């Protein structure tokens, strides 16, 4: 904020508390989703993508709890890092967690967590470490890169799968066992724009230069590129390829069109 109810020299203490709050919220999301899946009231595809769509944006919004000091992004990265370690432990059999497996695997095989789910969490680690929205130079120099990353990786990719499976029909395309549909790609584009825009609106409550009117064209361009990349990505690695596509487009904006993207990258 950002937000720190303690003295400034105890900002790290509040950041640790914010980390715990973030972890609890995300664990609750997974547990609730696991219960829904077990009861069978919602299809497995929906419950699995429910976590995919909402975990990233929810984690991002919890960033607003952190103090915004230099150490904040180092502490915030603990959250996705713990999930990476947990997914590795579950996927390799070192740990059992039925709710996680039920929520995030297609077949119920824990080893599936070592694939797309693990990649998703690694993306969250990289995004938090490098693009935590408040840099060391303060909130006036906040950077919205992470909002667009999550908009495409969580919202776009998650909705692409749901919409594509439900309305995409039999006509599919893709490489290396990847099955895409035109309708799914439209869902990817719409979901990326929608979730990115919602996140910008939320964060604009405390960051004056996060203006949706200013950012809507960059959001659309980034979303279009991410949609094309998602459609051409081999099965299982689209979380990484979408992430890289978003970063590359934003770097092009930053280096070549600073008036179009007036945000600089810094820790």
C-alpha positions as CSV (number, residue, x, y, z in Angstrom):
1,X,0.0,0.0,0.0
2,X,0.9,0.1,1.0
3,X,-0.4,-1.0,4.0
4,X,1.5,-1.4,7.3
5,X,-0.2,-0.9,10.7
6,X,3.2,-1.1,12.4
7,X,6.1,1.3,12.5
8,X,8.1,1.6,9.3
9,X,11.1,-0.2,10.7
10,X,8.8,-3.2,11.4
11,X,7.5,-3.4,7.8
12,X,9.0,-6.8,7.3
13,X,6.9,-8.1,10.3
14,X,3.7,-7.0,8.7
15,X,4.8,-8.4,5.3
16,X,5.2,-11.8,7.0
17,X,1.7,-11.5,8.4
18,X,0.5,-10.5,4.9
19,X,2.2,-13.6,3.6
20,X,0.4,-15.8,6.1
21,X,-2.9,-14.2,5.2
22,X,-2.3,-14.8,1.5
23,X,-1.4,-18.4,2.0
24,X,-4.5,-19.1,4.2
25,X,-6.8,-17.5,1.5
26,X,-5.3,-19.6,-1.3
27,X,-5.3,-22.8,0.7
28,X,-9.0,-22.1,1.5
29,X,-9.7,-21.7,-2.2
30,X,-8.1,-25.1,-3.0
31,X,-9.8,-26.9,-0.1
32,X,-13.3,-25.5,-1.0
33,X,-12.7,-26.4,-4.6
34,X,-11.6,-29.9,-3.6
35,X,-14.8,-30.4,-1.6
36,X,-16.9,-29.2,-4.6
37,X,-15.2,-31.7,-6.8
38,X,-15.7,-34.6,-4.4
39,X,-19.4,-33.9,-4.1
40,X,-19.6,-34.1,-7.9
41,X,-21.9,-31.1,-8.2
42,X,-19.5,-29.4,-10.6
43,X,-17.6,-31.1,-13.4
44,X,-13.9,-31.8,-12.8
45,X,-13.0,-29.6,-15.8
46,X,-14.7,-26.6,-14.1
47,X,-13.3,-27.3,-10.6
48,X,-9.7,-27.7,-12.0
49,X,-9.9,-24.5,-14.0
50,X,-11.7,-22.7,-11.1
51,X,-8.4,-22.7,-9.2
52,X,-6.5,-21.9,-12.4
53,X,-8.6,-18.8,-13.0
54,X,-8.9,-17.5,-9.5
55,X,-5.7,-18.4,-7.7
56,X,-3.5,-15.9,-9.6
57,X,-5.8,-12.9,-9.4
58,X,-6.6,-13.5,-5.7
59,X,-2.9,-13.8,-4.9
60,X,-2.2,-10.6,-6.8
61,X,-4.9,-8.7,-4.9
62,X,-3.3,-9.8,-1.6
63,X,-0.2,-7.9,-2.7
64,X,-2.1,-4.8,-1.7
65,X,-1.7,-6.0,1.9
66,X,2.0,-5.7,1.8
67,X,3.9,-2.7,3.0
68,X,5.5,-1.9,-0.4
69,X,9.0,-1.7,1.1
70,X,12.1,-2.9,-0.7
71,X,11.8,-6.3,1.1
72,X,8.1,-6.8,0.2
73,X,8.6,-8.7,-3.0
74,X,11.2,-11.0,-1.5
75,X,8.7,-11.9,1.3
76,X,5.7,-12.1,-1.0
77,X,7.5,-14.6,-3.3
78,X,7.4,-17.1,-0.3
79,X,3.7,-17.7,-1.1
80,X,4.0,-19.2,-4.6
81,X,7.4,-20.8,-3.7
82,X,5.7,-22.8,-0.9
83,X,3.1,-24.0,-3.4
84,X,5.9,-25.1,-5.8
85,X,7.5,-27.1,-3.0
86,X,4.1,-28.6,-2.1
87,X,3.2,-29.6,-5.6
88,X,6.7,-31.3,-6.0
89,X,6.2,-33.1,-2.7
90,X,2.7,-34.3,-3.7
91,X,3.6,-35.2,-7.2
92,X,6.6,-37.3,-6.1
93,X,4.7,-39.1,-3.4
94,X,6.5,-37.4,-0.5
95,X,3.2,-35.9,0.7
96,X,-0.5,-36.6,0.3
97,X,-3.2,-34.0,-0.1
98,X,-6.4,-35.3,-1.6
99,X,-7.9,-31.8,-2.0
100,X,-5.0,-30.6,-4.0
101,X,-5.1,-33.6,-6.3
102,X,-8.8,-33.4,-6.7
103,X,-8.7,-29.7,-7.5
104,X,-5.8,-29.7,-9.9
105,X,-5.5,-33.0,-11.7
106,X,-7.6,-34.4,-14.6
107,X,-7.2,-38.1,-13.7
108,X,-6.7,-38.0,-10.0
109,X,-3.0,-39.0,-10.4
110,X,-0.8,-36.9,-8.1
111,X,2.0,-36.9,-10.7
112,X,-0.1,-34.5,-12.8
113,X,0.8,-31.8,-10.3
114,X,4.3,-31.9,-11.7
115,X,3.1,-30.6,-15.0
116,X,0.9,-27.6,-15.8
117,X,0.1,-27.0,-12.1
118,X,3.7,-26.8,-11.2
119,X,4.5,-24.6,-14.2
120,X,1.7,-22.2,-13.2
121,X,3.2,-21.9,-9.7
122,X,6.8,-21.3,-11.1
123,X,5.4,-18.5,-13.2
124,X,3.9,-17.0,-10.1
125,X,7.3,-17.2,-8.4
126,X,9.1,-15.4,-11.3
127,X,6.3,-12.9,-11.7
128,X,6.4,-12.0,-8.0
129,X,10.2,-11.8,-7.8
130,X,10.6,-9.6,-10.9
131,X,7.3,-7.7,-11.2
132,X,5.9,-7.1,-7.8
133,X,3.9,-4.0,-8.6
134,X,5.6,-1.6,-6.1
135,X,9.4,-1.3,-6.9
136,X,12.1,0.0,-4.6
137,X,11.4,3.5,-5.9
138,X,7.9,3.5,-4.4
139,X,4.3,3.3,-5.4
140,X,4.5,6.4,-7.7
141,X,6.6,4.2,-10.0
142,X,4.4,1.1,-9.7
143,X,4.4,-1.2,-12.7
144,X,1.3,-3.1,-14.0
145,X,3.2,-5.8,-15.8
146,X,2.1,-8.5,-13.3
147,X,-1.6,-7.6,-13.8
148,X,-1.3,-8.4,-17.5
149,X,0.7,-11.6,-16.9
150,X,-2.1,-12.9,-14.5
151,X,-4.8,-11.6,-16.9
152,X,-3.5,-13.8,-19.7
153,X,-2.1,-16.8,-17.7
154,X,-5.0,-17.2,-15.3
155,X,-8.0,-15.6,-16.8
156,X,-7.3,-16.1,-20.5
157,X,-5.9,-19.6,-20.4
158,X,-8.4,-20.8,-17.9
159,X,-11.4,-19.5,-19.8
160,X,-10.0,-20.8,-23.1
161,X,-10.1,-24.4,-21.8
162,X,-13.6,-24.1,-20.3
163,X,-15.2,-22.3,-23.3
164,X,-13.3,-24.4,-25.9
165,X,-14.4,-27.7,-24.4
166,X,-18.0,-26.6,-24.0
167,X,-18.6,-24.7,-27.3
168,X,-15.6,-25.4,-29.5
169,X,-17.0,-28.4,-31.3
170,X,-15.1,-31.2,-33.0
171,X,-12.9,-29.1,-35.2
172,X,-9.6,-28.7,-33.5
173,X,-6.0,-27.6,-34.3
174,X,-2.7,-27.6,-32.5
175,X,0.7,-29.2,-32.3
176,X,2.2,-32.0,-30.3
177,X,-1.2,-33.3,-29.0
178,X,-2.4,-29.8,-28.2
179,X,-6.1,-29.5,-29.0
180,X,-7.3,-25.9,-29.6
181,X,-10.5,-24.5,-31.0
182,X,-11.4,-21.2,-32.5
183,X,-14.0,-20.6,-29.8
184,X,-11.5,-21.5,-27.2
185,X,-9.1,-18.9,-28.6
186,X,-11.8,-16.3,-28.5
187,X,-12.4,-17.2,-24.9
188,X,-8.6,-16.8,-24.3
189,X,-8.7,-13.3,-25.8
190,X,-11.8,-12.2,-24.0
191,X,-10.7,-13.7,-20.7
192,X,-7.3,-12.1,-20.9
193,X,-8.7,-8.6,-21.6
194,X,-11.4,-9.0,-19.0
195,X,-9.3,-10.2,-16.1
196,X,-6.4,-7.8,-16.9
197,X,-8.9,-4.9,-17.0
198,X,-10.5,-5.9,-13.7
199,X,-7.1,-6.1,-12.0
200,X,-6.1,-2.7,-13.3
201,X,-9.4,-1.2,-12.0
202,X,-8.8,-2.8,-8.6
203,X,-5.2,-1.6,-8.3
204,X,-6.1,1.8,-9.6
205,X,-7.8,2.4,-6.2
206,X,-4.3,2.9,-4.8
207,X,-2.1,3.5,-7.8
208,X,-3.1,6.7,-9.6
209,X,-1.1,5.9,-12.8
210,X,-2.9,2.6,-13.3
211,X,-5.5,4.1,-15.6
212,X,-7.6,1.7,-17.6
213,X,-8.2,4.2,-20.4
214,X,-4.5,4.5,-20.8
215,X,-3.8,0.8,-20.5
216,X,-6.7,-0.7,-22.5
217,X,-4.8,-0.6,-25.8
218,X,-1.7,-2.3,-24.4
219,X,-3.9,-4.8,-22.7
220,X,-5.6,-5.7,-26.0
221,X,-2.3,-6.0,-27.9
222,X,-0.7,-8.1,-25.2
223,X,-3.9,-10.3,-25.1
224,X,-3.9,-10.8,-28.9
225,X,-0.2,-11.9,-28.9
226,X,-0.9,-14.2,-25.8
227,X,-3.9,-15.7,-27.6
228,X,-1.8,-16.5,-30.7
229,X,1.0,-18.0,-28.6
230,X,-1.5,-20.1,-26.5
231,X,-3.0,-21.5,-29.7
232,X,0.4,-22.5,-31.1
233,X,1.9,-23.9,-27.8
234,X,2.5,-27.6,-27.4
235,X,0.4,-29.3,-24.8
236,X,1.4,-28.7,-21.2
237,X,3.7,-25.7,-21.5
238,X,1.3,-22.9,-22.4
239,X,1.6,-21.4,-18.9
240,X,5.3,-20.7,-19.7
241,X,4.8,-19.7,-23.3
242,X,2.0,-17.2,-22.4
243,X,4.1,-15.8,-19.6
244,X,7.1,-15.3,-21.9
245,X,4.9,-13.8,-24.7
246,X,3.5,-11.2,-22.3
247,X,7.0,-10.2,-21.0
248,X,8.5,-9.9,-24.5
249,X,5.6,-7.7,-25.7
250,X,5.9,-5.4,-22.6
251,X,9.7,-5.2,-23.0
252,X,9.1,-4.1,-26.6
253,X,6.7,-1.5,-25.4
254,X,9.1,-0.3,-22.7
255,X,12.2,-0.1,-24.8
256,X,10.7,1.0,-28.1
257,X,7.5,2.9,-27.2
258,X,7.9,4.6,-23.8
259,X,5.1,7.0,-24.4
260,X,2.8,4.0,-25.1
261,X,4.0,2.1,-22.0
262,X,5.3,4.8,-19.5
263,X,6.3,2.2,-16.8
264,X,9.9,1.2,-16.2
265,X,11.1,-2.1,-14.8
266,X,13.0,-1.9,-11.5
267,X,13.2,-3.9,-8.3
